[in-house]
Amino acid sequence: MLASASRSRSTLVAAVASCRTMRAQPSIGPTTARISARSFMTQPPTSENTTEQNSLPLSPYGGRFGVPEQPMSTKSLALNQANSKRSPFSKAKEGVKSKMHDWTDEKKNLEKRKELLDDFQSGYFAEFSEINRTGSKLWKATTSMVNADKALYMPNIVGTSLKTSEPIELVDVLRGKISLLAISGTRFGEEQIETYMKPFLSKWPAGTSKVQLVELNIQENPLKAGLVRMMVPFVKKTLPEERHTNYILHYKSIKHLKEPLSMQNSYLGYVFLIDGNCKIRWGAHGPALEAEVKTLLDSVQRLSERGGR
């Protein structure tokens, strides 16, 4: 009897200890899942998911980003159209005929459906999954800038000036100056471009020379764009006043520019070094590597010594 009671007591003690151990372990429930999701949304991928630097592919297009056409401001385009021999009525008539043809063209309708399907399948969730899978660095920048005769142009983008809240055109800001154009649309991307902007601004402070920093905040999602519009006063307070002039907000899609600029992932931040003729001489993305910062600063110095060419 005593032996049996002793065994029962030992079993009971072991069961209680097991329950205490289970309570001490973290629960994998809805609360933990929400915390994990929130942490993942606000923090860069861990080193386990980040591609090793030495295995990163080189910059796409051999570092030649942009479009072959020289950018023109909307004012210049309007002037060219005004000087055209064709009347505004004939242009409008041709535009209506073209749209009517597109609506009745079965092939173009199928292409449009495919385009919408591709947009749905390769949306923000797919882009976020890509970051989780490959890390925040998809390729590494070239170790030197592109020669002027081989470089392509930065296309014009019309946005809103943070300083004046008036329309502003990117080509007008870039022309005649050496510019580091920093582009982002998320907090994740902002943290990445900061790794390029800080060393750049430490050598060429804002508003002090022919070398300038231009920031472009792109919001393609209408809902998010509305939220950003409401937060403009907060952005003005948090950003140094000397950077307001060259801070541009863009609230429309830039889908047609993502391929030539290799900006397929909207979560990441991108930087481009642009000369006085609006040609893209160098580009990078994601968190800056030490070699990329060195290339950026050396390239800006060389362009500055050449007068921006």
PyMOL commands that set and color helices and strands:
alter all, ss='L'
color gray80, all
select helices_A, chain A and resi 2-24+30-42+53-55+60-63+74-82+88-104+106-121+124-134+170-174+187-203+222-230+232-238+241-243+255-258+290-305
alter helices_A, ss='H'
color red, helices_A
select strands_A, chain A and resi 152-153+158-161+167-169+178-184+211-218+247-250+270-274+279-285
alter strands_A, ss='S'
color yellow, strands_A
deselect
rebuild
show_as cartoon
